[in-house]
Amino acid sequence: MTTLLAGALTVLISVTALLALARIYRGPSLLDRVVAADLLLSTMLAAVAVEAAVNRHATTLPILVVLSLLGFVGSVSLVRFAVREVA
């Protein structure tokens, strides 16, 4: 059962990453690309979390914390930049 679940999660995470990469490539605006990059980072977080859950270890917890902080700081800084461009 665990193998089937891990395979299904791998497929879903891979499809999500490919769709996010397609949105980053196609774009039309900077904010669309920023949202897609944030989605790609969230997908990476999910992949690391699934790997930790399947292998039953918590050694990747610092990686998850750093990646989530990177995503938060990056999103906030880009939104502040976009607000300055519009105003």
Salt bridges, closest charged atoms under 4 A:
GLU51 OE2 - HIS57 NE2 3.14
